[in-house]
Amino acid sequence: STVEKAVSKSERQTVRGCNAPKVLPWVHIAISNAKSLFTDMYHGIKEEFLQEYLNEFCYKFNRKYFGDRMFDRLVIAAVSYKPTFEHKLYNGRANCG
């Protein structure tokens, strides 16, 4: 797939305890930033809107850290995405005719 071509290398690690912030600093920074955004901006998070809050956080995070490369990453994600839903209006049919 296009994503596999774009990603040259990936590694999986299991890290526990106090070593986690040292091995995965960006993950902990992102989690800390998300917590700050949620507590400062929303003052009370409703579970029904949690996905929207996370979507907003991801958008802001990507905008900040990917800058000029964000459009290229969006194109890769868009062409790699396979829709998994059926439109209610058409009862699962691909066309309306």
N, C-alpha and C positions, 0 to 999 in steps of 0.2 A: 504494500500500500504506500501511498504518498507519505504518510507519517513515518513509516519505517525507513523510508529513504531519507527523510529529513533528520531523523534521530540517529546519530552515528554510534552511540554507545549508551548503555544503561546498566546499572549495577543495583543489586538488592542487598541490603544490610539490615540486620536486626541489632539495635542498640538499646540498652536498658539503663535506667537509673540516671545518675549524675553525668554520665558521659554523653547523653543525648544532645544537650545544647552545644557541646564541642564538635560533635560529628555532623549535626544537622542544624547549623545556626540559622539558616534562612527559613527553615520550617518554624522554628521557635519565634523568630522575628515576625513572620507572617501571622502566626497564631496570636502573638501579643498585640500586633496592630489590629487584628480583627476584634479582639476583646475590647480594645480601647475604642474603636469605632462604635461597636454595639452599645457600650455603656455610656459613652459621651453623647452620641447623637440620638439614640433611640430611647434611653432611660427606662425602657421596659420592653423586652422582646416578646412578641407573641409567637407561639410555635407555628401558627398557620402562615406567618410571613417569613419564617426563618430562611427559606430558600431564596426569597427576594433579597433579604439582607446579605446573604452570602454571595449572591450574584453581583450586587453592588460592590461589595468588598473586592471580589475578584476583578471586576472591571477597573476599579481604581488602582489595584495592585499591578495589574498588567499594564495599564496606562503609564504608571510611574516607572516600572522597571524595564519594559520592552521598547518603549519609545518608537524609534524609527522602524524597528523590525516588527511592530505589532501588525501592520497590514499583511505582511508576508505570512505571519503565523495564522492570521485569520483566514487567508486564502487556503492555506494547507488544511486547516480544520474544516472549512466549508466543503472542499472537494472530497474530503475523506469521510464525511459524516453520512451515514445511511439512516434515513428516517425510519422510525419504528412505530409510527402512529398511523391510525386510520382516521380520515376526516369524517366526522359525524354526518355531515350533510350528504355525502355520497355513499354512506353505508359500506365503506371499505373498498368501493370500486375506484379504479384509477381515473376513470373519466365520467362525465355526467350525461353522456349520450345514450 
